[in-house]
Amino acid sequence: MNLNNIHNIYFIGIGGVGMSALARYFKANNKHVSGYDKTKTEITDSLVDLGINIHFHDSIDLIDPVFLNREKTVVVYTPAIPSKHSELNYFKNEDFVILKRSEVLGLITENTFCLAVAGTHGKTTTTSILGHLMHECDVPLTAFLGGISENYNSNLILKGNDVSVVEADEFDRSFLTLSPNMACITSMDADHLDIYGEADVLQDSFKEFSRRLKPNGKLFVKKGLPLNGITYGIEDDSDYSIQNIKINHGTYIFDVKTPKTVLKNLKFNLPGRHNLSNALIALAMAVEYGCPNEHLAKALASYKGVKRRFTYHLKKDNLVFIDDYAHHPEEINAVHQAVREMYPNHKVLAIFQPHLYSRTRDFIDDFAHSLSNFDEVLLLDIYPARELPIAGVTSAWLLDKISNKNKQLVNKSELLVEIHKTEATVVITMGAGDIGEEVKHIKKELSIAS
């Protein structure tokens, strides 16, 4: 299918971070773009500001008649849309071309030099670092990000169409629509077992993705993963390895050993060893692409991060407030490692909203172990997203398994009151649901209190 021949792109679920990046891309390429979403958000507001018409009720009557032309319209949807959605079913019944977001990404990137970032953790941060590095090296690229870059205040980096940088999402096996020239796999931890059933099946899917590289493509893998490729790691004998790590006023300073040379005294401002690993693989891919080392060093030091990835909202001597998207036990562990490294003598309060009943069920003991590492825990109810409740799977069940004595199950309406009671000097909110909507209220209250 040639997207150049399509005039109208209609999005069902346009407010999703991945979907909205595509909407921005098509708008920038002079397509007629419109869409539906369930909820009005900052992302939908930003799309409206670009001239994209969006409505928030599932109604065919609200669709601009221009988009009801079957010959000139492609419909893009996200798997999070329920099967009974009336607009989606209308387009199906009328035989419109209907594509998943991942299929559209595949079409956009198939005629570009594509760099894809896969892995159960670290995709968004790594993709945004890679996009920033190549942008600063004047590569003519388009980068589709799964989060809002702090450097560009957008989930889309536009500097040309020759090169594409994308997240390769394992959910729903979406990444199997891509055929990249370069790809990395950051991790293959069990997740999305509601889709895959078993961890081994998930690993097989990553292996299948690795085989989708174009001829003479390059695969980068975190050292220790059961795949062959260019390896990377921290303080080990990988092909690309970070060495001589120091911390100065919250900034990492380190060397990188490459197959050809050693890059000295690189600087990176995001905390946590997991972010060092993300920076390393982005750097390795940019080096292998051909970006100049001196430009890469400057670009790495100027990288600011992604919203809701260890994002500071308050950073005072007596009080720190951090928000993070962590929704898997390994991601919570990474946040814990980072905060203990940066604030070793502080009491830390973790506020966590579990995401999905199935994920909570599948990793209940791992979640409990991860959360028990914090000094205090406030636990919100499970955010269901696309799922119906599962009998017995509740936040109260998870709370009982957390060994920390300073723990409590709270409603969102009680959250600010309970936060005021804490003696913690570092407060962290974590989760992939709507906990992010509470951040501005928490920040306001903590600002008053401090």
Secondary structure, 3 states (H helix, E strand, C coil): CCHHHCCEEEEECCCCHHHHHHHHHHHHCCCEEEEECCCCCHHHHHHHHCCCEEECCCCHHHCCHHHHCCCCEEEEECCCCCCCCHHHHHHHHCCCEEEEHHHHHHHHHCCCEEEEEECCCCHHHHHHHHHHHHHHCCCCEEEEEEEEECCCCEEEEECCCCEEEEEECCHHHHHHHCCCCEEEECCCCCCCHHHHCCHHHHHHHHHHHHCCCCCCCEEEEECCCCCCCEEEEECCCCCEEEEEEEEECCEEEEEEECCCCEEEEEEECCCCHHHHHHHHHHHHHHHHHCCCHHHHHHHHHCCCCECCCCEEEEECCCCEEEEECCCCHHHHHHHHHHHHHHCCCCCEEEEECCECHHHHHHCHHHHHHHHCCCCEEEECCCECCCCCCCCCCCHHHHHHHCCCCCEEECCHHHHHHHHHHCCCCEEEEECCCHHHHHHHHHHHHHHHHC
